[in-house]
Amino acid sequence: VQLQASGGGSVQTGGSLRLSCAASGSIFSINTMGWYRQVPGKERELVASITNRDVVDYADSVKGRFTIAVDSAKNTVYLQMNMLKPEDTAVYYCNLLSTVRLTEYVYWGQGTLVTVSS
């Protein structure tokens, strides 16, 4: 399974970006797709996730500003980021959890950089 992320870039405070992550390869079942982010010196943190039953979860810091959505037909997850703040600056990674025969597999995309300037 390969995850290809895109959509990162540089914006000013208050701007918007939309991240996309397309999954390809031998995908048998997807439990959850999501987005994490990481800044140097800190652990990778969950930004948002969505399950195969459309249950969503957001980090408190992005609630009301970010929206996660999935196109199941395309195996693609999106992250719409509005009202961006400098503290949102990070490398964003997409993530996929899949369960095959009771074994859970975790896949990561290559990361896409989001820079928010004040």
Order of alpha helices (4+ residues) and beta strands (2+ residues): beta-beta-beta-beta-beta-beta-beta-beta-beta-beta-beta
